Amino acid sequence: MSHVYITHSTLDLDDLLKLHEAMRAESIPVKFAPDDDNDRDRNNRDIDDAFAMIVLVSATSVRSKTVRQDIERAKARGLPLIPYQIDKARMNGFFKQEVQPHLRLSSTTPDGLNQLVQQTLDAYKKKCPVIAVMNLKGGVGKTTVSAQVFGAWHAMAGGRILLIDLDPQYNLTQTFYEMDVADESAAADKSVISLFERSRLHTRNAESPAEHWLNLSTEPFAPVARDYLVHDIMAEGNSPPGRFDIISGQFEISKYAFATDNDALEQIKRHFLRQVDFYRSEYDLIVFDTNPNATFLTRCALEAADRVLAPMHTDIYSLRGVKLLDQVLRTQIPVGKRPALSVLFNAVSRSEQSTFEADARNGTFDDVARFPLSDALLKSALPRSKHLAVKPPQEGQPAWKQLVIHSGRGGGLKQIRESLKTIALELKELCDETH
């Protein structure tokens, strides 16, 4: 699990605890040396697994051998430094060179602690981007893209990817597992609903939030370990390395579309956002597959996401779905929470570019879309192919064999795999640039 590492003097415990509590409130995992003992091996391991280092700058920390060794280790690992000054410490030569150039925040400035938490949260999100696959028109290939493009991302870049099935029809889950498996997961609350409300996964005697559609639980709950919640798609049969997990979908999340208690829904949305932020520490990428309607679930996905990927066909109906999606982004999501929008042409002809696609890339439809569609379009497109047709899982076959990048035979397969990799690489580069 990735975390922020706080290096500090042992005399700065009050500030350390205050900072730790602020980070915990934002679900940012934290580690620090807990005692006076400079356990170098322990500190080095914790620093190596961190996504950033906070340096508590004080009169005692600038003279601390342990703090200096921590900073040297972070520098050697290319770890971002986030210094935070807590008293009027005078910098020595080492701190002047290594820490002072990064120093922007102080406990004496207005809102200093909140700024520190926000800067740390930004570094945390950079470590694991979240992408929502979405179009407000159905049938454009959202589920296919969610599985196959990000399956190719995993094959190309490795690491740890989490798919979250936010569509009440839960077709993404059924791409990898038979319906009985998905239904058994839902019956045990080992499913997406446990990201929104406290369930039997969190408290043994809790009522399942799927059982009573008229009840919304706003009780707080702590995230459970990933093993209790996810299905490990790569778990069987000489699978490729890395982790490619999914949180199973279920129909009962439709309940939120019928709820009328806006205060309760707002709290439930905060639960969801906090859970997603927590699981960023376990993964390198999180992907939502979404339903084609503007609902409470849509808002949750958009506020959690760093980028939206909108698959569309080369027709005016798909364009309208993307237009409506952009409208929702602009009117319903605050600027500071608004994710970037990328559009992917799906099911295009292999032999030649259609007139519609060419016109879209040349800006012809920008006025119709009422946003710069031509700028949002990915350079690559996904061809139409029988290899990408939705096929039910075969009994006894490992779930990962459903990924075209790892399975299948027939003409044109090599080209489809290359297209999937090209799209995944372009998306990855966009995410790296954004962060």
Secondary structure, DSSP 8 states (H G I E B T S, - for coil): --EEEEE--TT-HHHHHHHHHHHHHTT--EEE--SS---HHHHHHHHHTEEEEEEEE-TTGGG-HHHHHHHHHHHHTT--EEEEE-S-----HHHHHHTGGG--EETTSTTHHHHHHHHHHHHHHHHS-EEEE--SSSSSSHHHHHHHHHHHHHHHH-SEEEEEE--TT-HHHHHHS-HHHHHHHHHTT-SGGGGTS--TTT-TT---TTT-TT-----------HHHH-EETTSSSS--SSEEEEE---GGGGHHHH---HHHHHHHHHHHHHHHHHHGGG-SEEEEE--SS-SHHHHHHHHH-SEEEEEE-SSHHHHHHHHHHHHHHHHHS-GGG--EEEEEEEEE-SSS--HHHHHHHTTTTHHHHTS-HHHHB-S--EE--GGGS-----TTS-GGGGSTTT---STTHHHHHHHHHHHHHHHHHHHHHH-
